[in-house]
Amino acid sequence: QVQLVESGGGLVQAGGSLRLSCAASGRTFSSDAMGWFRQAPGKEREFVAVINWTGSSTYYAVSVKGRFTISRDNAKNTVFLQMNSLNPEDTAVYYCAAGVFVSVVTGRANYWGQGTQVTVSS
């Protein structure tokens, strides 16, 4: 059974940092793009970041560019999201996704995790 399991969420003060992890199991994702999305209360899910299968290409939402960094470790079937300079507007449930690069960017990924809550206090 294919699973994506996020971890690393929590409560942090504005200006702080968190590092999210997404561990994949059930198959190897070394040939897939992997990405992160988030959904705040009362809002639609939005794209955050994506990384291609080699790790050589990344793409970020304007709202997080320069603050968040996506990376991956194919040997561990894991993708990471380093989040710095967090602000209350970053509060959301963060989801991991995997699939074809364009599909991940457009929210049509083949695989999704269950999400991890990130709360940033002011």
C-alpha positions as CSV (number, residue, x, y, z in Angstrom):
1,Q,0.0,0.0,0.0
2,V,1.4,3.4,-1.1
3,Q,1.6,5.9,1.8
4,L,2.9,9.4,2.2
5,V,3.3,10.3,5.9
6,E,4.0,13.9,6.9
7,S,5.7,14.9,10.2
8,G,7.3,17.9,11.8
9,G,4.3,20.2,12.2
10,G,3.6,22.0,15.4
11,L,3.2,25.4,17.1
12,V,5.8,28.0,16.5
13,Q,6.1,31.8,17.1
14,A,6.2,34.2,14.3
15,G,9.7,34.5,12.9
16,G,10.5,30.9,13.8
17,S,11.3,27.9,11.8
18,L,10.0,24.4,11.2
19,R,11.1,21.5,9.1
20,L,8.5,19.2,7.6
21,S,9.2,15.7,6.4
22,C,7.3,13.4,4.2
23,A,8.2,9.7,4.2
24,A,7.0,7.6,1.3
25,S,6.4,3.9,1.4
26,G,4.9,1.2,-0.6
27,R,6.9,2.0,-3.7
28,T,9.9,4.0,-4.7
29,F,9.3,7.7,-5.5
30,S,12.7,8.4,-6.9
31,S,11.3,8.9,-10.4
32,D,8.4,11.2,-9.2
33,A,8.2,14.8,-8.5
34,M,7.2,15.6,-4.9
35,G,5.6,18.6,-3.5
36,W,3.9,20.4,-0.7
37,F,0.5,22.0,-0.5
38,R,-1.3,23.7,2.4
39,Q,-4.9,24.4,3.4
40,A,-5.8,27.1,5.9
41,P,-9.2,27.1,7.6
42,G,-12.0,28.3,5.3
43,K,-9.6,28.4,2.3
44,E,-8.9,26.2,-0.6
45,R,-5.8,24.1,-0.8
46,E,-2.9,25.9,-2.3
47,F,0.4,24.9,-3.9
48,V,3.5,25.6,-1.8
49,A,6.5,24.0,-3.5
50,V,7.6,21.1,-5.8
51,I,10.9,19.4,-6.6
52,N,11.6,17.2,-9.5
53,W,12.8,13.6,-9.2
54,T,16.6,14.4,-9.3
55,G,16.3,17.4,-7.0
56,S,17.7,19.7,-9.7
57,S,14.6,21.7,-10.3
58,T,12.4,23.4,-7.7
59,Y,9.4,25.8,-8.0
60,Y,7.8,27.8,-5.2
61,A,4.6,29.8,-4.6
62,V,5.3,33.5,-4.5
63,S,4.1,33.7,-1.0
64,V,6.8,31.4,0.3
65,K,9.7,32.0,-2.1
66,G,12.9,33.0,-0.2
67,R,11.5,31.6,3.1
68,F,10.8,28.0,2.3
69,T,13.2,25.4,0.8
70,I,12.1,22.0,-0.6
71,S,14.6,19.1,-0.8
72,R,14.6,15.4,-1.1
73,D,16.6,12.3,-0.2
74,N,15.8,9.6,-2.7
75,A,17.7,7.0,-0.7
76,K,15.3,7.5,2.1
77,N,12.2,8.1,-0.1
78,T,11.7,11.3,1.8
79,V,11.0,15.0,0.9
80,F,11.5,17.9,3.2
81,L,10.2,21.4,3.6
82,Q,12.4,23.8,5.6
83,M,10.2,26.8,6.6
84,N,11.9,29.9,7.9
85,S,10.6,33.4,8.9
86,L,7.2,31.9,9.5
87,N,4.2,34.2,10.0
88,P,0.6,33.7,11.1
89,E,-0.5,33.6,7.4
90,D,1.5,30.3,7.1
91,T,-0.9,28.6,9.5
92,A,-2.4,25.6,7.7
93,V,-2.5,21.9,7.3
94,Y,0.5,21.0,5.1
95,Y,0.1,18.1,2.7
96,C,2.7,16.1,0.8
97,A,2.1,15.0,-2.8
98,A,3.8,12.9,-5.4
99,G,3.4,12.3,-9.1
100,V,4.3,13.8,-12.5
101,F,5.8,17.3,-12.1
102,V,3.1,19.2,-13.8
103,S,0.4,17.2,-12.0
104,V,1.9,18.0,-8.7
105,V,2.1,21.7,-9.4
106,T,-1.5,21.8,-10.6
107,G,-2.8,19.8,-7.6
108,R,-3.6,16.7,-9.5
109,A,-0.9,14.5,-7.9
110,N,-1.4,10.8,-7.9
111,Y,-0.6,10.4,-4.2
112,W,-1.3,12.5,-1.1
113,G,-0.5,12.4,2.5
114,Q,-2.9,13.0,5.4
115,G,-1.4,16.3,6.4
116,T,0.4,17.9,9.4
117,Q,-0.8,21.0,11.2
118,V,1.4,24.0,11.3
119,T,0.3,26.9,13.6
120,V,2.2,30.2,13.8
121,S,1.4,32.4,16.7
122,S,1.8,36.2,16.5
